[in-house]
Amino acid sequence: MKLTPNLNLKKPEGTDVVDINDLNGNADILDAAVTGKIDKVAGKGLSTEDYTTVEKNKLAGITAGAQVNTVTSVAGKTGAVTLAKADVGLGNVDNVQQAPITHVGAGGTAHAAATTSAAGFMSAADKSKLDGVATGANNYTHPATHPPSIIAQDASNRFVTDAEKANWNGKVSKTGDTMTGALVLPVNAAGQNVPVQTTGNLTYYVRTDGNDANTGLSNTSGGALKTIQAAIDKIPHAVNHNVTINVADGTYPAQAWIDGFTGKATIIIRGNITTSANVSVQGFIVVGNSCQVSFEGMTNVHNSNACIYASRTAFVSANKINCTVTNLSSDAAFVAADGATLKVESCTISNRGTCFQAAGPGTSVYAVNNNGTGNGGLISASSGGRVDVTGAMPSATNPDWCDRGIIIRNGGAINPWGDNTTNSRSSVSAYAGSIQTFTGGVLTKITSMSNLNYDNLGEWSTTSGAFTAKQSGHYFVQFQFESSVAPPTGTSVYATANLNGAHYDLAQMQTSQTSHGLLLNGSRIMKLNAGDVISFYVGPSPSVTVSNTNAASTYCSITKIA
């Protein structure tokens, strides 16, 4: 089968079978081709010179009847015209670039440099000067001098008068200098030298971020001192007005000395009253001061230094001072010596060798409402020293130490035993509450004295019938055994005081008749150490049995006398 060259229509040959589908396909191809063709309009034909939309719009913009204009002459010239300046009225204008006529000055057609009297171009010198002027600059002339009032002063920069400078220059250097002439010191009306003294209340500040080169007069890092000692050293010799040293929270590693101050007022060293543990110090030594000295709100962390050691000072007070160390120290917490008076109130004392110590004639320690635990001893008074304690007291293991001193507890009269009342002295009285039988030939411990008349310090055991001393010292020991039933004539009965397992004779008797009862009593002075144990034993002759039938008359008493 053949195909047409343009639309590929099928053309059956003589031998081909005519297929209706081929005919329908040719019809579809022709139908599609006709769809893309333009219908012919009567009176119009087709050409290759296509007419565009742009050309149509241009043609629409030309007015009907418009024609092409032709210039036939210019300034009387025809043809291809070449114009000169004169042809357009500019014959007198030079053919160069010029400024507007209003800009032309005394320099003629070209600008001259501007002067103070005539406008003109900026000169190169003027341009350089202008470039060197800052934006916003004004015409300011700095004065040759300034009044002192406009200059700010601070701790490092201050004015000095000629008189002050001359005064300083006239002083002797601390590091050594040569002096000529007489040394003149200030004197009073009686001709006596006048020490440096306070003229009003003073306050110094100490902080861990301060500097000892500062004045100490302001509570800033740039004004405060770094150490407590530096603040003490700034105090005038005569303290006639209160001087307060405020110590900020922190750790201050050096022990501080306060010595040689006089006056009628008080030096106050104050830490943190609310939380004394925030201010850690190494203790204070206060020597030879006639003014009062006060310490408040600090913690002494040194294991051996006393919190406060006061000597030859009129009056020293400690309030809310914590004197606690980790390990038991053999040193005292608060010490007064050589006529000093020390008051300790609301302080905590733990793990110290002694809490309060007074040594020397006229020396006193007054302790009021203090607390603490684990101390070796509470009080030490010697060589005329006196310790008064009242209210709550720290606990201590060892008894008070008194060597030619005075100890007073919670007020009251002083007695020869060195304490203040009978009730605070070691003293026990116990008697039998039941009948006990004693077999002949055997020393038997009396366990029946289960009733107490008194036991001031809780030293008697009613179950074991034994006394355990809480204080070292000399004790008066007394014992009595009574029976209404007499043993046979010639019976020997003896009693002993047993001290830590060793027997010491108290009494012994031998009956001469059987018609009377038995009364055996005796006493002795015994030296005891704290922790020693005393009990009582009775032993009749062999083959004899006795009983304390009059139980209440079998008793003992033990009293510390020195």
KAGILIN-V381052 format. One record per residue. N is the residue number from 1. RES is the residue in one letter. SS is DSSP state (@ for helix, = for strand, . for the rest). D_LAST is the distance of its C-alpha to the last C-alpha in whole Angstrom. Layout:
n-><N | N>
res-><RES | RES>
ss-><SS | SS>
d_last-><D_LAST | D_LAST>
This chain:
n-><1 | 2 | 3 | 4 | 5 | 6 | 7 | 8 | 9 | 10 | 11 | 12 | 13 | 14 | 15 | 16 | 17 | 18 | 19 | 20 | 21 | 22 | 23 | 24 | 25 | 26 | 27 | 28 | 29 | 30 | 31 | 32 | 33 | 34 | 35 | 36 | 37 | 38 | 39 | 40 | 41 | 42 | 43 | 44 | 45 | 46 | 47 | 48 | 49 | 50 | 51 | 52 | 53 | 54 | 55 | 56 | 57 | 58 | 59 | 60 | 61 | 62 | 63 | 64 | 65 | 66 | 67 | 68 | 69 | 70 | 71 | 72 | 73 | 74 | 75 | 76 | 77 | 78 | 79 | 80 | 81 | 82 | 83 | 84 | 85 | 86 | 87 | 88 | 89 | 90 | 91 | 92 | 93 | 94 | 95 | 96 | 97 | 98 | 99 | 100 | 101 | 102 | 103 | 104 | 105 | 106 | 107 | 108 | 109 | 110 | 111 | 112 | 113 | 114 | 115 | 116 | 117 | 118 | 119 | 120 | 121 | 122 | 123 | 124 | 125 | 126 | 127 | 128 | 129 | 130 | 131 | 132 | 133 | 134 | 135 | 136 | 137 | 138 | 139 | 140 | 141 | 142 | 143 | 144 | 145 | 146 | 147 | 148 | 149 | 150 | 151 | 152 | 153 | 154 | 155 | 156 | 157 | 158 | 159 | 160 | 161 | 162 | 163 | 164 | 165 | 166 | 167 | 168 | 169 | 170 | 171 | 172 | 173 | 174 | 175 | 176 | 177 | 178 | 179 | 180 | 181 | 182 | 183 | 184 | 185 | 186 | 187 | 188 | 189 | 190 | 191 | 192 | 193 | 194 | 195 | 196 | 197 | 198 | 199 | 200 | 201 | 202 | 203 | 204 | 205 | 206 | 207 | 208 | 209 | 210 | 211 | 212 | 213 | 214 | 215 | 216 | 217 | 218 | 219 | 220 | 221 | 222 | 223 | 224 | 225 | 226 | 227 | 228 | 229 | 230 | 231 | 232 | 233 | 234 | 235 | 236 | 237 | 238 | 239 | 240 | 241 | 242 | 243 | 244 | 245 | 246 | 247 | 248 | 249 | 250 | 251 | 252 | 253 | 254 | 255 | 256 | 257 | 258 | 259 | 260 | 261 | 262 | 263 | 264 | 265 | 266 | 267 | 268 | 269 | 270 | 271 | 272 | 273 | 274 | 275 | 276 | 277 | 278 | 279 | 280 | 281 | 282 | 283 | 284 | 285 | 286 | 287 | 288 | 289 | 290 | 291 | 292 | 293 | 294 | 295 | 296 | 297 | 298 | 299 | 300 | 301 | 302 | 303 | 304 | 305 | 306 | 307 | 308 | 309 | 310 | 311 | 312 | 313 | 314 | 315 | 316 | 317 | 318 | 319 | 320 | 321 | 322 | 323 | 324 | 325 | 326 | 327 | 328 | 329 | 330 | 331 | 332 | 333 | 334 | 335 | 336 | 337 | 338 | 339 | 340 | 341 | 342 | 343 | 344 | 345 | 346 | 347 | 348 | 349 | 350 | 351 | 352 | 353 | 354 | 355 | 356 | 357 | 358 | 359 | 360 | 361 | 362 | 363 | 364 | 365 | 366 | 367 | 368 | 369 | 370 | 371 | 372 | 373 | 374 | 375 | 376 | 377 | 378 | 379 | 380 | 381 | 382 | 383 | 384 | 385 | 386 | 387 | 388 | 389 | 390 | 391 | 392 | 393 | 394 | 395 | 396 | 397 | 398 | 399 | 400 | 401 | 402 | 403 | 404 | 405 | 406 | 407 | 408 | 409 | 410 | 411 | 412 | 413 | 414 | 415 | 416 | 417 | 418 | 419 | 420 | 421 | 422 | 423 | 424 | 425 | 426 | 427 | 428 | 429 | 430 | 431 | 432 | 433 | 434 | 435 | 436 | 437 | 438 | 439 | 440 | 441 | 442 | 443 | 444 | 445 | 446 | 447 | 448 | 449 | 450 | 451 | 452 | 453 | 454 | 455 | 456 | 457 | 458 | 459 | 460 | 461 | 462 | 463 | 464 | 465 | 466 | 467 | 468 | 469 | 470 | 471 | 472 | 473 | 474 | 475 | 476 | 477 | 478 | 479 | 480 | 481 | 482 | 483 | 484 | 485 | 486 | 487 | 488 | 489 | 490 | 491 | 492 | 493 | 494 | 495 | 496 | 497 | 498 | 499 | 500 | 501 | 502 | 503 | 504 | 505 | 506 | 507 | 508 | 509 | 510 | 511 | 512 | 513 | 514 | 515 | 516 | 517 | 518 | 519 | 520 | 521 | 522 | 523 | 524 | 525 | 526 | 527 | 528 | 529 | 530 | 531 | 532 | 533 | 534 | 535 | 536 | 537 | 538 | 539 | 540 | 541 | 542 | 543 | 544 | 545 | 546 | 547 | 548 | 549 | 550 | 551 | 552 | 553 | 554 | 555 | 556 | 557 | 558 | 559 | 560 | 561 | 562>
res-><M | K | L | T | P | N | L | N | L | K | K | P | E | G | T | D | V | V | D | I | N | D | L | N | G | N | A | D | I | L | D | A | A | V | T | G | K | I | D | K | V | A | G | K | G | L | S | T | E | D | Y | T | T | V | E | K | N | K | L | A | G | I | T | A | G | A | Q | V | N | T | V | T | S | V | A | G | K | T | G | A | V | T | L | A | K | A | D | V | G | L | G | N | V | D | N | V | Q | Q | A | P | I | T | H | V | G | A | G | G | T | A | H | A | A | A | T | T | S | A | A | G | F | M | S | A | A | D | K | S | K | L | D | G | V | A | T | G | A | N | N | Y | T | H | P | A | T | H | P | P | S | I | I | A | Q | D | A | S | N | R | F | V | T | D | A | E | K | A | N | W | N | G | K | V | S | K | T | G | D | T | M | T | G | A | L | V | L | P | V | N | A | A | G | Q | N | V | P | V | Q | T | T | G | N | L | T | Y | Y | V | R | T | D | G | N | D | A | N | T | G | L | S | N | T | S | G | G | A | L | K | T | I | Q | A | A | I | D | K | I | P | H | A | V | N | H | N | V | T | I | N | V | A | D | G | T | Y | P | A | Q | A | W | I | D | G | F | T | G | K | A | T | I | I | I | R | G | N | I | T | T | S | A | N | V | S | V | Q | G | F | I | V | V | G | N | S | C | Q | V | S | F | E | G | M | T | N | V | H | N | S | N | A | C | I | Y | A | S | R | T | A | F | V | S | A | N | K | I | N | C | T | V | T | N | L | S | S | D | A | A | F | V | A | A | D | G | A | T | L | K | V | E | S | C | T | I | S | N | R | G | T | C | F | Q | A | A | G | P | G | T | S | V | Y | A | V | N | N | N | G | T | G | N | G | G | L | I | S | A | S | S | G | G | R | V | D | V | T | G | A | M | P | S | A | T | N | P | D | W | C | D | R | G | I | I | I | R | N | G | G | A | I | N | P | W | G | D | N | T | T | N | S | R | S | S | V | S | A | Y | A | G | S | I | Q | T | F | T | G | G | V | L | T | K | I | T | S | M | S | N | L | N | Y | D | N | L | G | E | W | S | T | T | S | G | A | F | T | A | K | Q | S | G | H | Y | F | V | Q | F | Q | F | E | S | S | V | A | P | P | T | G | T | S | V | Y | A | T | A | N | L | N | G | A | H | Y | D | L | A | Q | M | Q | T | S | Q | T | S | H | G | L | L | L | N | G | S | R | I | M | K | L | N | A | G | D | V | I | S | F | Y | V | G | P | S | P | S | V | T | V | S | N | T | N | A | A | S | T | Y | C | S | I | T | K | I | A>
ss-><. | = | = | . | . | . | . | . | . | = | = | . | . | . | . | . | . | . | . | @ | @ | @ | @ | @ | @ | @ | @ | @ | @ | @ | @ | @ | @ | @ | @ | . | . | . | . | . | . | . | . | . | . | . | . | . | . | . | . | . | @ | @ | @ | @ | @ | @ | @ | @ | . | . | . | . | . | . | . | . | . | . | . | . | = | = | . | . | = | = | . | . | . | . | . | . | @ | @ | @ | @ | . | . | . | . | . | . | . | . | . | . | . | . | @ | @ | @ | . | . | . | . | . | . | . | . | . | = | . | . | . | . | . | . | . | = | . | . | @ | @ | @ | @ | @ | @ | @ | @ | . | . | . | . | . | . | . | . | . | . | . | . | . | . | . | . | @ | @ | @ | . | . | . | = | . | . | = | . | . | . | . | @ | @ | @ | @ | @ | @ | @ | @ | . | . | . | . | . | . | . | . | . | . | . | . | . | . | . | . | . | = | . | . | . | . | . | = | . | . | . | = | . | . | . | . | = | = | = | = | = | . | . | . | . | . | . | . | . | . | . | . | . | . | . | . | . | . | . | = | . | . | @ | @ | @ | @ | @ | @ | . | . | . | . | = | . | . | . | . | = | = | = | = | = | . | . | = | = | . | . | . | . | = | = | = | = | . | . | = | . | . | . | = | = | = | = | = | . | . | . | . | . | @ | @ | @ | = | = | = | . | . | = | = | = | = | . | . | . | . | = | = | = | = | = | = | = | = | = | . | . | . | . | . | . | . | = | = | = | = | . | . | . | . | = | = | = | = | = | = | = | = | = | . | . | . | . | . | . | . | = | = | = | = | = | = | . | . | . | = | = | = | = | = | . | . | = | = | = | . | . | . | = | = | = | = | = | = | . | . | . | . | = | = | = | = | = | . | . | = | . | . | . | = | = | = | = | = | = | = | = | . | . | . | = | = | = | = | = | . | . | . | . | . | = | = | = | . | . | = | = | = | . | . | = | = | = | = | . | . | . | . | . | . | . | . | . | . | . | . | @ | @ | @ | . | . | = | = | = | = | = | . | . | . | . | . | = | = | = | . | . | . | . | = | = | . | . | . | . | . | = | = | = | = | = | . | . | . | . | = | = | . | . | . | . | = | = | = | . | . | . | . | = | = | = | = | = | = | = | = | = | = | = | . | . | . | . | . | . | . | . | = | = | = | = | = | = | = | = | . | . | = | = | = | = | = | = | = | = | = | . | . | . | . | . | . | . | = | = | = | = | = | = | = | = | = | = | = | . | . | . | . | = | = | = | = | = | = | = | = | . | . | . | . | = | = | = | . | . | . | @ | @ | @ | . | = | = | = | = | = | = | . | .>
d_last-><157 | 157 | 155 | 155 | 154 | 152 | 151 | 151 | 153 | 154 | 158 | 159 | 162 | 165 | 164 | 160 | 159 | 159 | 155 | 155 | 151 | 152 | 154 | 152 | 149 | 152 | 152 | 148 | 148 | 151 | 150 | 146 | 148 | 150 | 147 | 146 | 150 | 151 | 153 | 157 | 157 | 161 | 162 | 159 | 159 | 156 | 156 | 153 | 152 | 149 | 148 | 144 | 142 | 141 | 145 | 146 | 143 | 144 | 148 | 146 | 145 | 148 | 150 | 154 | 156 | 154 | 155 | 154 | 154 | 155 | 155 | 158 | 157 | 154 | 155 | 159 | 158 | 159 | 159 | 155 | 154 | 152 | 150 | 149 | 147 | 150 | 151 | 148 | 148 | 145 | 147 | 145 | 142 | 141 | 140 | 136 | 133 | 132 | 129 | 130 | 132 | 130 | 127 | 130 | 129 | 130 | 130 | 133 | 133 | 130 | 126 | 125 | 121 | 120 | 119 | 117 | 121 | 122 | 121 | 122 | 120 | 117 | 117 | 115 | 113 | 112 | 111 | 109 | 107 | 107 | 105 | 102 | 101 | 99 | 99 | 98 | 98 | 99 | 100 | 97 | 96 | 93 | 92 | 91 | 88 | 85 | 83 | 79 | 79 | 80 | 78 | 75 | 72 | 69 | 65 | 67 | 70 | 70 | 73 | 72 | 73 | 75 | 72 | 69 | 71 | 71 | 68 | 66 | 69 | 68 | 64 | 62 | 62 | 58 | 59 | 61 | 64 | 65 | 65 | 68 | 67 | 64 | 61 | 61 | 58 | 58 | 57 | 56 | 58 | 56 | 57 | 53 | 53 | 53 | 51 | 52 | 51 | 51 | 54 | 53 | 51 | 51 | 51 | 51 | 51 | 50 | 51 | 51 | 55 | 55 | 56 | 54 | 57 | 58 | 57 | 54 | 56 | 57 | 56 | 58 | 58 | 61 | 59 | 55 | 53 | 51 | 48 | 45 | 45 | 49 | 48 | 45 | 47 | 50 | 48 | 49 | 47 | 46 | 45 | 47 | 48 | 46 | 46 | 46 | 46 | 47 | 46 | 49 | 48 | 47 | 45 | 45 | 43 | 42 | 39 | 40 | 39 | 39 | 39 | 40 | 42 | 42 | 43 | 42 | 43 | 41 | 41 | 41 | 41 | 42 | 43 | 44 | 42 | 43 | 42 | 40 | 41 | 44 | 43 | 41 | 40 | 38 | 35 | 35 | 34 | 34 | 34 | 35 | 37 | 37 | 39 | 37 | 37 | 37 | 37 | 38 | 39 | 38 | 37 | 35 | 36 | 35 | 33 | 31 | 32 | 29 | 31 | 31 | 29 | 29 | 29 | 31 | 32 | 32 | 32 | 32 | 32 | 32 | 34 | 35 | 34 | 34 | 31 | 32 | 33 | 34 | 32 | 28 | 27 | 25 | 25 | 24 | 26 | 26 | 25 | 25 | 25 | 26 | 26 | 27 | 27 | 27 | 28 | 28 | 30 | 31 | 31 | 30 | 28 | 28 | 27 | 25 | 22 | 21 | 22 | 21 | 20 | 20 | 20 | 21 | 21 | 23 | 23 | 22 | 22 | 24 | 24 | 26 | 28 | 27 | 28 | 28 | 27 | 26 | 23 | 20 | 18 | 18 | 16 | 15 | 15 | 15 | 17 | 17 | 18 | 17 | 18 | 19 | 20 | 23 | 25 | 25 | 23 | 24 | 22 | 20 | 19 | 16 | 12 | 12 | 11 | 10 | 11 | 12 | 13 | 13 | 13 | 15 | 17 | 20 | 20 | 19 | 17 | 14 | 11 | 8 | 6 | 8 | 10 | 14 | 14 | 13 | 15 | 13 | 10 | 10 | 12 | 15 | 18 | 21 | 24 | 28 | 30 | 33 | 34 | 34 | 36 | 34 | 37 | 37 | 36 | 34 | 30 | 30 | 27 | 27 | 28 | 29 | 26 | 27 | 26 | 23 | 22 | 19 | 18 | 16 | 16 | 19 | 17 | 19 | 23 | 25 | 28 | 26 | 24 | 21 | 17 | 17 | 13 | 14 | 10 | 9 | 6 | 5 | 7 | 9 | 13 | 16 | 20 | 23 | 27 | 30 | 33 | 36 | 39 | 38 | 39 | 42 | 41 | 40 | 37 | 34 | 31 | 28 | 25 | 22 | 19 | 21 | 18 | 20 | 24 | 22 | 22 | 20 | 22 | 20 | 23 | 27 | 30 | 34 | 36 | 39 | 41 | 42 | 42 | 39 | 36 | 33 | 29 | 27 | 23 | 20 | 16 | 14 | 10 | 11 | 9 | 11 | 12 | 13 | 17 | 16 | 18 | 17 | 21 | 22 | 25 | 28 | 31 | 34 | 36 | 39 | 42 | 40 | 39 | 36 | 35 | 32 | 35 | 33 | 31 | 29 | 28 | 26 | 23 | 19 | 16 | 12 | 9 | 6 | 4 | 0>
